Amino acid sequence: MHRRITGRLVIATHNPGKLAEMRELLAPHGVEAVSAGELGLGEPVETGKTFRANASIKAIAAAKAAQLPAFADDSGLVVDALDGAPGIYSARWAGEGKDFMAAMTRIERLLQERGATTPEKRKAHFVSALCVAWPDGHLEEVEARADGTLVWPPRGTAGFGYDPAFLPDGHTRTFGEMSSIEKHGLPPLGLGLSHRARAFVKLAEICLG
């Protein structure tokens, strides 16, 4: 049986960009969200081999520590021409300093080395796995993706992470050039374009309906 989210919810992230997006997605549902950082919770080691596994590691750790339901996301960029890299290591490619410009530059260098210079050779997708964990061990898990093409140079200063290099299919502006409402706002305000928005729609049907 699926379980509904009621009362307070911990957002198990220390990433300010993700935290802002998750709060915006949860706000219409009247859920009181507090972040792992605000509660002083540590960050667990992400030892999973998949996005879904890492999302559950983060959610379970926060739920146990806070004794509240916890909501976690694990997401990343999957580049076809790079055999799926950086994938679950997307954040790690940016290093301790979270230098995503350096990470995007590294991806571009690797694409050039492989001769991936035309749009059809530069296909990529973002994946978002969402997990809600309860202190008693109950889990709700969903996953979604957003398909697109990598552009160079990166465009736009909105969003975070690899957004400026990602041009979603069917659009002329990168995620980095879109407002938060355009990127992950849900209808009727937005198109629910992003991987996280699409996963959230699935989760909302299960837990927030």
Secondary structure, DSSP 8 states (H G I E B T S, - for coil): ------SEEEE----HHHHHHHHHHHGGGT-EEEETTTTT--------SSHHHHHHHHHHHHHHHHTS-EEEEEEEEEEGGGTT-BGGGHHHHTTTTT-HHHHHHHHHHHHHHTT--SGGG-EEEEEEEEEEE-TTS-EEEEEEEEEEEE-SS---SSS-TTGGGEEETT-SS-GGGS-HHHHH--TTTS---SHHHHHHHHHHHHHT-
